[in-house]
Amino acid sequence: MAKYPVGLRPTAQDSRIKVKCPKCRSEQVRCSTTNSLTEKFMSYFGRLAVRCDGCYHRWQHWVAK
């Protein structure tokens, strides 16, 4: 497995969302994998877990479906 520097990992275009990180204000934000059943349930309603590739901060964000 190749080790990519932060922010340079290959990701699908639709995994990138147009939001800034509330912690570091970086625009390198992507959808994170769901860790629990609650997160999977909430993702059906548009509340996604997102992660910043700059500082690794993880939070929930509402996305219009």
Long-range contacts (C-beta under 8 A, 24 or more apart in sequence): 6-53, 6-54, 7-53, 7-54, 9-53, 17-48, 17-50, 17-61, 17-63, 19-50, 19-61, 21-52, 21-54, 21-55, 21-57, 22-57, 22-59, 23-52, 23-55, 23-57, 24-52, 24-54, 24-55, 24-57, 26-52, 26-53, 26-54, 26-55, 28-52, 28-53, 28-54, 29-53, 32-58
